[in-house]
Amino acid sequence: MRAFDYTRAESLDQAAAALDPAASVIAGGTNLLDLMKLQVMTPERVVDITRLPGLDAIEPEGEGLRLGALVRNSDLAADPRIRGRYPLLSRALLSGASGQIRNKATTGGNLLQRTRCPYFYDPAMACNKREPGAGCAAQGGVGRMLALFGTSDSCLAAHPSDMAVALRALDAKVEVRSGAGEIRHLALDELYRLPGDRPDLETTLAADDLITAVILPAPVAGSVQAYRKVRDRASYAFALVSVAAVIRMDQGRIATAALAFGGVAPRPWREPELEAMLQGQTPDEALFREVAQRLTAEPAPNPDTEFKRPLLRRTLLAVLREATGLAQPSIGTDATKDAA
């Protein structure tokens, strides 16, 4: 680990003043510290925001909830309002990391964690995300943890967050405060960039921007929410593929459908045209197979990642069957409860 300066911010203005391209924010530090030890990230200054007031609460926001950026993952997953009205989010959080890490990791930090691509983590390997212009060793390399969608010739890395996949299906917005104190709200596909020819630029955030909250809209009344994660072991493993779904049925037909996919793209992946194929339709095995086939129609960018295509199809089919009543629900598929 290289030497760095340390600043503990006591206010949002103080934090913004300390942030520049050479600085990194630290809250839980569950990802940043690992990367600093490996010298994958070498900030000149670390800005500690753990004492900023008002960012560690879960509060009503209209008919939804406002999740402070410093809310710990364990606290968020255990909150009765999340478990009842947004069970998808609770399931996703509990499927990630370990209990000890969830006790430290924060909402904002979870969103901004870096890829677990092994080539990014190894300074001896060429990586455009770590060093722009260096090349991508993952091209033609081992591809088990790489992406299927949204990649480029410069980068094949997948986003690792479970929480972000759930938030994408729930149509959450990310509250961002600029260095000048202006507040804006971003959908997740507005927060994350696709790699293009600059995979080192992962988000649309400026150097002095700070995530202050995540805004959950009111849950879809009468919906079923599901999260299914396929991984190499039962705990403390990142998704090979994951599927998040919010489905509302009405008189035997699919009234609304929101689907998000994890472990397969540089950001939580969503394809509205697939959701449109489902809406208004009667649940049917042939329909579900057509949707799954269309999702995975293109070959994987790395031959080693090809196994994810049938794996993602099977996972999506299982989620759709359970969420629409074609199959008995298993753990991870929950009916949304009304607000108390």
N, C-alpha and C positions, 0 to 999 in steps of 0.2 A: 504494500500500500504506500502510495506517495504521500508526502506531507501536504497538509491543506490547512487553510484558515477555517475557524468555526465561529458562526454567528447564531445566537439564539434570539429570534425575533419575538418581541412582546406585543406587536401590533401588526395589522395587515400592511400599513404604510411602511413600517420598518422592514418587513419581509420583502416588499416590493423594491425598496431602495437597495437591498442587499443582493437582489437577483440580477444576473447578467449572463451572457453565454458561457462564462467560465465557472458559474456556480451551479450547484445542485441542491434541491430541496430534500430534507430528510424528515420523516415522521416516524413510522415504524422501523424503517431501514432494512426490512427483511430481504430486499433485492439489491438495493444500492450498496450496502456494505459488502455483500458477496462480490459484486462487480468491482468495487474499489480494491478489495484484497487481491483480485486477479489482475488488476490494472487494466481492465477493460474500460472502466470509467475512471478518469483521473481529474476530478474537479479541483480547481484552485481554492474554492470556498464551498463549505457546506452550511446551508441555512436551515436551522432547526425551527420548525413551526409548531412543535407540540404544545407550546403554551399560548397559542393564539386563542383568544376568547371566542366562544360561541360556535366553534366548528365541530364540537363533539356531541351534538344533540340530534335526536330524531324528533322532528316537530311536524304538526299538521301544515299542509300547504294547499289551500283550497280543499278539494276533495281527495287529494293525494297526500304525500309525505315529502318532507325535505330532510335529506340525509346529509348531515355535516361531513365535510371531507375528512375529519379526524375521528369519526365513529369507527371503532374497532370492528373487524370482520366478525368476531365472536359475538359481540353485543348486537350487531345488526342481524345476524342469523337467528339469534334467540329472542328478539323483540316480538311480543305477541302480535303486534300489528303487521309485522312482516310475515310471520308464520301463518296468520289467518288470511290476510288480503293479498299477499304477494309470496305464496309458498314457493314459487319457482325460484325467487331470489334466495330464500333461505336454503333450499336444496342445493343450489349452485355453490353458495358460499361454503356449506358444510362438506361439499365434495372436493374442495380445494385444500392443498397444503396439509398442515397438521394442527392439532389444537393449540400447541404452543405458538406456532406462527400466526394463526388466526387471532390469538390474543394480542399480538403486536401490530399486525398489518391493518392499514387504514383504508377507508373507502377511496380516497383520492389516490393513495399509493397503489392500490390494486389496479386501478384504471391505467396507471402510468408504468406498470412493471414492464421490463424488457423481455424480448423473446428468449426462449430457452434453446434456440438453435445452437448445436454444439460448436459450430464454426465461429459463431459470434463470441462464444465464451473462451475460445482458444486463441490467444494473441499470436500464436505461431501460424495460424491459418489466415488466408486472404478473406476479408469480409468488408464489403462496401458499407455495411451498416456501422461497423466500428471505425473504418478508415475509408472515406469516400475515394473511389477510384482504384482501390486495391484489388478488386475482383471478388468473385463469389466462389469459394471452395465447395459450396453445397451443390453447384452445378456439376453433376456427374458424381457427387459424393454420396455418403450414406444419407438416405432421405426419410427415415422412419418418422421424424418429428416435423417434417416440412409441410408446406401448405399445398392445397389443390387449386385454390382460386385467388385471383387478385395479385398474382406474383408478376415478376418481371425478369428480364435477363440479368438484372443487377442483384436480385434478392428473392429467395424462396422461403424466407422465414415465416412462421405462423405466430399469431398473437396467443399468449398463454392463459389469459384470464378466464375463469369460469364466471365470475360475477358480471363481467362486461357482456357476456353472451346473454345472460338473463336480462340485464338492463336493456339490451337491444330489443329483445322480444317484448319487453314491457313498455317500449317507447319512452324511456327515461331521457331526461335532458341533463346536461352537465353545466353547472353554474360556474362561470369563470370571471375572476376579477382581474382587470388589467392593472398595470403599474400606475396608471392615472386614476384608478379607482372606479372605472366604468365596469358595469356588470353586463355580461351577455350569456345567453343560454344556447348550448350546442347539442344537437342530436349526436349520437355516437359516430355516425358516419360523417359528421362534420368535424368531430374531434380528431379522428384518426385519418392519416394520409395513407394512400396506397404507395408502394415503394417507388414505382417508376424508375428514373435514373438517379434518385437521391434517397435511398432507403435509410440514410442516417436521420432524415427528417420524418419522424414517426407521427407527429401530431401537428395541428395548426396553431398550437400555443406559441406565443412570443416568449422571449427569455424571462420577462418580468410578469408574465401571467401566472395566476395561482388558481387552482381548482378549489372552490370554497364549499361546494355542495353538489349533490345529485338530487334532481327533482323527479319524483315518481308521480305520474298522473293517477287519477282514480282507476282502480282495476276494472277490467271489463266485467260487468255484472253477470253472474250466472256462468262464468267461464270455467274451464278446466285448465290448469297450468301444469306443465310437465318439464322436467329436466332429466336427461339421460346422458351419462358420460361413460365412454368406453376408454379404458386405460390399461396399462400393463400390469398394474397391481391394484389392490382394493383401496389403498390410501396413499397419500403423499406421492402422487404421480400426476403429471399433466395429461390432458386429454389427447388421445389419438384422434377421436372425433367426439363431438357432443352436439346435442339437439335440445333447444329450448322452444317450447310451444305454448301459445295461449289460444285456446279454441273455445268458441261459444256455439252451442247447438241451439236450433230453434225449429221445433216441429219436425224433428228427424233430419234436418239439413244443417250443413255447416254455415252458420250465419257470418262469423268472422274468424279469421285465422292469422296468427302472427308466428313466424318461424325464424329462428336464428340459429346459426351453426358455429361451433367453436373447434379449435384445433386444426382448421382447414384453410385459414386465410390470414392475412396480415392485420385484420381487424375482425370483430364479430360480424359474421357474414349473413346477409339477408337478401332474398330475391323476391320482390313484390309480385312479380308475374307468376310465381309458383303459388303464392297465397291467393291470387286472383283465380287460379285454376280450381281451388278448393271451395271458394265462397259460393254459396247457393246450391252446392251439390250434395247429394245423398252419399254418406260414407260408403265406400266401395273399394274392395281390394284392387281392382283394376285401375281405378282412379289414383289410388295411393302409389301404385307401382309406376304409373305414368309420370307422376310428379317426381318421384325419387329418381327415375331414369333421366328425366330432363335436367334435374339438378346436377347429375354426375355424367353428363353426356360427353364432356371433353376429357381427353386423356390427361393424366397427371404430368406436371412439368418435369418431374424426376421419376424414373422408372421405379425406384425404391418406394415411392409414395403411392404407387398404383393400388396397393391393397386398401387404401383408405376409401376408394370409390365404392366397392361393394360393402365395405364396413359402414360407410355413411348411409347408403341406401337401406341396409337392414335396420340401422338404428332409427332412421326417420320412419320407416314402416311401423316399427314397434310403437313409437311415440304416437303416431297418427291413429293406429288401431285403438290404443288405450284412451286417448283424449277424446275420441268420438264415440266410444262405447262399443266398438267392434270386438274388443277384448277386455277382459277384466283388468282394472288398474292395478299396477304393482307399486312398490315403493318409488316415489319420485313423481307420481301423478296425483294431483290433489285438486279438489273442487275449491274455488275461491269462496271465502266466507264474507258476508256483509260486514260493514263497519259496525263496531259495537256502539 
